């Protein structure tokens, strides 16, 4: 299934977090927090300004980003969980 975000929306795939701590202890699935780091899968065309002009998106497909903990709406595509969120919910781009 393909999904194309509209306006200033972004489709993000969560990146898996580490399964063990720095001390070597394994973290069970029930104790893990959902990661707030992901990879941009698709980007909408951008928000419309009051004059009707498109404002370009700051993020691009393939970039790794940090986002708010409770940002977006969860969507399952081909058995993989993704998030659809607004560009303003993205906090930073990871280089």
C-alpha positions, -999 to 999 in steps of 0.1 A, spaced: 0 0 0 12 35 -8 5 66 13 11 102 1 8 128 29 -11 160 22 -1 196 29 25 198 58 22 162 69 51 137 70 51 99 71 77 86 95 89 51 103 100 46 139 136 34 143 141 6 168 157 15 201 186 -5 217 176 -37 234 203 -35 261 216 -9 284 252 5 286 258 -19 314 248 -49 293 213 -56 307 186 -65 283 154 -44 284 122 -64 281 96 -52 255 71 -43 283 96 -18 298 107 -2 266 95 33 257 85 39 221 114 56 203 110 93 194 135 88 165 125 79 130 132 80 93 111 101 69 94 79 43 72 105 25 67 142 26 36 163 16 39 193 -8 40 219 20 16 242 38 -3 270 20 4 305 31 -24 331 34 -15 343 -1 -21 308 -15 16 301 -21 32 268 -10 58 269 18 85 244 12 90 216 37 122 216 58 125 178 59 131 154 30 125 118 23 152 96 38 163 119 67 164 108 103 144 130 126 135 135 163 99 141 171 76 147 201 68 116 222 31 117 215 32 131 180 12 119 150 -13 92 142 -2 56 141 -8 38 108 1 2 98 14 -2 63 23 -37 50 26 -49 86 50 -21 97 39 8 120 44 43 107 34 77 120 16 105 101 25 138 117 26 175 110 60 190 102 58 212 133 58 180 155 94 173 142 119 187 167 152 182 148 169 165 118 198 141 127 229 145 106 
